[in-house]
Amino acid sequence: MAQSQTAERGTAGRSSGFGTLGWFSLLGFLIMGLLYVLDVAEIADSILPPMATLLVAVVAGIGALLFYVGNDPTAGRR
């Protein structure tokens, strides 16, 4: 008998993980989030208003999450 042309693909090679871009985005999220907290607590004096800092932190966090869950093109390169 001939094998089916629509055989299921294995997902063993695909897993969630960070590559260089994911780590860069996660680092941006952590740094900008910390800067936002320091701005609100009036410990640090940033050149950006606190809401702009929060916006950048949120965008970087969403990017890090998408790189982790999605297909980070730099994941797997060593």
Buried (B, 14 or more C-beta within 10 A) or exposed (E): EEEEEEEEEEEEEEEEEBBEBBBBBBEBBBBBBEBBBBBEEEEEEEEBEBEBBBBBBBBBBEBBBEBBEEEBEEBEEE
